[in-house]
Amino acid sequence: MTAGTKKKRRKPPLGIITRPGSSLRNKTGPWGILRPVFDWEKCTGCNTCETICPEGCIRHLEKKQYEADFEYCKGCAMCAEACPFDAITMEEEHR
């Protein structure tokens, strides 16, 4: 590259999230077909679900209670797979 010339940056294809957590700027929840359901009897408050969520849409409410923000949750089930106490199940989303 010579001085004064700029390298043209390619844009990613539509629908591609290029940086972790960047979907919080884009409501991607409608893409999902599954949603996490929390079982408060089994939950120990270990925080694994909140930590593992790639979109950061699971929030700690109090003691052993969490919620998923369905405006952003894609239903990837990573939280349910990672939960060591099987306190999260995935249910079909009914729209």
C-alpha positions in Angstrom: 0.0 0.0 0.0 1.3 3.4 -0.9 1.1 6.5 1.3 -2.2 8.2 1.1 -4.2 5.1 0.0 -6.6 3.4 2.3 -7.4 -0.3 2.4 -11.1 -0.7 1.7 -12.8 -2.6 4.5 -15.2 -5.3 3.5 -18.5 -5.4 5.3 -19.7 -8.8 6.6 -22.7 -10.5 5.1 -26.1 -9.4 6.6 -26.9 -11.4 9.8 -23.3 -12.0 10.8 -22.5 -10.8 14.3 -18.8 -9.7 14.1 -18.0 -9.0 17.7 -19.2 -10.9 20.8 -22.1 -9.2 22.5 -22.7 -6.9 19.6 -26.2 -8.3 19.0 -27.3 -6.3 22.1 -27.5 -3.4 19.6 -29.7 -5.6 17.3 -32.8 -7.3 18.7 -32.1 -10.9 17.5 -34.6 -12.7 19.8 -37.2 -13.3 17.0 -34.6 -15.6 15.3 -35.0 -18.1 18.1 -37.3 -21.1 18.1 -36.4 -22.2 21.6 -36.4 -20.3 24.9 -34.8 -21.2 28.3 -37.1 -21.9 31.2 -35.6 -21.8 34.7 -36.5 -24.3 37.5 -36.0 -22.3 40.7 -36.2 -25.5 42.8 -33.0 -26.9 41.1 -31.2 -23.6 40.7 -28.3 -23.0 43.2 -27.4 -19.5 42.0 -24.0 -20.7 40.6 -24.1 -18.0 37.8 -23.0 -20.5 35.1 -25.9 -19.6 32.8 -25.2 -15.9 33.0 -21.5 -16.4 32.4 -21.8 -18.8 29.4 -24.5 -16.9 27.5 -22.7 -15.7 24.3 -25.1 -12.7 24.0 -25.1 -11.6 27.6 -28.9 -11.7 27.8 -29.3 -13.7 31.0 -29.5 -11.5 34.0 -29.2 -12.3 37.7 -32.4 -11.0 39.5 -31.9 -12.1 43.1 -30.5 -15.0 45.1 -31.2 -18.0 42.9 -33.3 -16.3 40.2 -32.3 -15.4 36.6 -34.1 -14.3 33.6 -33.4 -14.3 29.9 -34.1 -11.2 27.8 -36.1 -12.6 24.9 -35.6 -9.6 22.8 -32.0 -10.8 22.4 -32.0 -14.5 23.3 -31.6 -16.7 20.2 -32.4 -19.9 22.0 -29.0 -21.4 21.4 -29.3 -23.6 24.6 -25.8 -23.0 25.7 -27.1 -22.0 29.2 -29.1 -25.2 29.5 -26.2 -27.4 28.3 -23.8 -25.7 30.8 -26.1 -25.7 33.8 -24.5 -28.3 36.2 -27.9 -28.7 38.1 -30.2 -29.2 35.0 -32.1 -26.2 36.2 -32.7 -24.9 32.7 -34.8 -26.6 30.0 -35.4 -25.4 26.5 -39.0 -25.0 25.4 -40.4 -24.3 21.9 -41.1 -20.6 21.3 -44.8 -19.9 20.5 -45.2 -16.7 18.6 
